[in-house]
Amino acid sequence: MRVLFWGTPEFATAPLRALIGEGFDVVGVVTQPDKAVGRSRSTLEPSPVKRVAIEEGIPVLQPDRPRGEEFLEQMKSLEPDISVVVAYGHILGSAVIALPRLGTINIHASLLPKLRGAAPIQAAIREGHTETGVTIMRMVQALDAGPSILQVKTPIPEDETYGELQVRLAEIGALALIEALALIDLGKAAATQQNDSEATYASKIERAMTQIDWSADARTVSRIIRAYDPRPGAIARLNGADVKVFGARLAPKSRESAPGEVLEITPTEMTVACGSGAIQIAIVHPAGKRRLSPEAWARGRGIAVGDRLS
């Protein structure tokens, strides 16, 4: 089976490596253009997917937008049997979706129709889901609304971060993709239509979503911090300055205190009161600085027990 692979971030590399490892003929990779990085923005950084493609000697296409006759001709020249899309970063047009003889399938990191959209992994943690998974679906023009070919479920442990869950789902998605392609090749891939009335959405992460509300209960605050760990980080404020916090877990016990009050600082953690209960934080990242232990941060900033985060 000749596969045209579409993907950009690290999450997409596990499925790509799985295709290569299982002997699929990956005829090309479509990924986002190289990103300008550094202070001068003069250095171009390839996507993680492009780096894998180069390692494996796979042709790479990097259109600004995957559309137009020129791009369609490039696709046709690769003669793909199927397109596989994993976190590529652009919505595909109907002509692009329909070009391969077996169509286009997508790996989505949720149990559709729940959490359609750009950030389903973060949303699953933030919203307190106890279970998530991956869906292999046939792509249609509507956002994540295509019929499902295969779903694989997995529990979300109470202390799991976005970064940890993302790694697990990438591996689960890679295995599910291979199984789905085998079913398609055998003509046994039954497609189940999604129930649109049950759909929920996980929008792109905005800065306001990462702000911590210390008046919420400790379990909710912990979920907010874990949902944005390690990127982009949940934000607290002290004396008007931002600080990102990581490594949250529920404190075993706490006294009644004002939300945001620092209750304890040790070499390994800082305990902060919430609307009810408290959480322990393992790492802080002040704006423009490196990551620090709470004790090192407190010592450098003159922070003491009794100060309040907002």
Protein Blocks (a to p, Z undefined) as FASTA:
>chain_A
ZZddddfblmlmmmmmmmmmnopacfbdcddddddedjklpaccddfklmmmmmnopacd
ddfbagdjklmmmmmmnopabdcdehkopacdfklmmmpmnlpaddddbddfehiajklm
lmmmmnopabdcdddddddfbehiaccfbdcdddddfkbcfklmmmmmmmmmmmmmmmmm
mmmmnopaccddddfklpccdddddfklmpccfkbcfklmmmmmmmmccbgbiaddeehi
acddehiacdfbdcdddehiafbdcfkbccdddfeocdddfbdcdehiacddfklmmmmn
opaehiacZZ
